[in-house]
Amino acid sequence: MWKLPSLETRTAAAGLSSPPDTDLLVIYQDAGKKIIAPQGHYAPLVERFKKGEAFSARSGSIQYVRFGAVGKAENVMLVGFGQASELTEEKARLAGAHAWAKLSFEKARSVSIDVDSMLEARGLKAENAPAGLVRVIRAFTEGLLMSAYKVDKKTQAPVLSKAGKGKVSTKSKSPAHDYFGPERLIFVTQDKDVKKELDHELTQVTSMAEAINVARDWSNEPSNIGTPEFYAAEAVRLAREHGIKCTILDEKAAAREKMGLFLGVGAGSEREGRIVVLDYTPKSAKGAPLSKTIALVGKGVTFDSGGISIKPSMRMEDMKHDMTGASTIMGAILLAAKWKVPNRVVAILAFTENMPDGLAIQPGNVLVSRAGKTVEIINTDAEGRLVLADVLDYAHGFSPDAIIDAATLTGAVTVALGKHCCAVLGNDESLIQNLQRAGEMNFERIWELPLFDEYFDDLKSDYADMKNSANDGYGGTIRGAIFLKQFIKPGVAWAHLDIAGTAYGMGHLAYYPKKGASGAYVRTLAQFAADF
Ligand SMILES: [Zn+2]
């Protein structure tokens, strides 16, 4: 993983042993969309931009002035925030992402961020800073740090692991001399209260970016390296680092648990599946309200060929991302632990591979689930719901107050909703609303689709309790969810997030990588765990 820049707060940029090479100033527009020049040092410089059209302080616009030093840092970067009345956290987040791109392009290493410029230009005194302002600075920083990500190039082929045996070893190419981006971001404010609040917020943002990058790294891992065994080993390592309890179920243990659906999906793969169970329990403070238990369940199909119902070859390489539900949940529980959320979080990640060999399940086969319900396989490419059904059933054993699963479950969700939100379906309105609220706070939007019982009629089978798919393309996302619902016990609150549309290829938002995994919904799920 690439190293994130260090964040620090100071009351003055002066006195640093190595002074920053770039000063970063936020510039607002007035009601007539004209630049408001800041007070102080850079006023004359900004004043000159008023005359031209190069920089208008439009939200997210950037101007980098190299060697423009009039005393302080060598270079100065102006970041437009538009009109104060129209500023939102998301605009600040996008501005942060644009700022990161420019700072990287200009090879800035150390940046001093003038926090007070965010106050002064709005005619505010620091002591009157609205609480929302710290949220804006936080969002701006999220934009900076979420952009600080690159995939490591592989330089060494892995030693292939068969049937879960043998070591997978790889080397990644990230030479120390490669410039990647600023190494140091210094937030300067004269106000001690703002500084104190920022210290807390910036630590949270760093944890957030680290967790998101774990989710991205996992999702981007090629499936000859990112095997179930690999993720299990990584989970053990990361859990230890974060003080989370971690247990691994191999296929023998899954067989003892009678997980016939999970094992059925992996039947055609040489590589053994693994179920990772992570348990974060908060240290309860005296007088704190009794904490709740949240079970997070993730689909971890490390490669989905479709099985015997094999997929077309076009863009099949993207099917290495079919474990993004699991990587998202992993990121979320790591972040929940870092944030020390007050609720217990149990994460269950089900890793397996969907391959078409001589032992692979075939259309028409009947499998028996852990819950004892039987399933007729119509389409072996509808495997995610099979994997999830058994682990959703298993999750009930932790007596959760809510179960939430995340999965790249259906292509249909992208047809229905595009890439600007994920889908939620479930059996509990207040749970769904809580998830949506946590999503709104992070601009990770969640849209509810219906889950009428009648949809189950489409999955009725002559040979088993249900089919895993129907033979037409109608309502695919809903059918996936209504299938999962059969494995939720009465009275248990449950919500299913179909993240197939948002898991990767989210470059239209500047803080997501142009290509590959987005890391979306890590923030939302951790936020939910904090607020539930
Ligand atoms: Zn599939």
Boltz pocket constraint, residues with backbone or C-beta under 6 A from the ligand:
constraints:
  - pocket:
      binder: B
      contacts: [[A, 304], [A, 306], [A, 380], [A, 381], [A, 382], [A, 383], [A, 384], [A, 409]]
      max_distance: 6.0
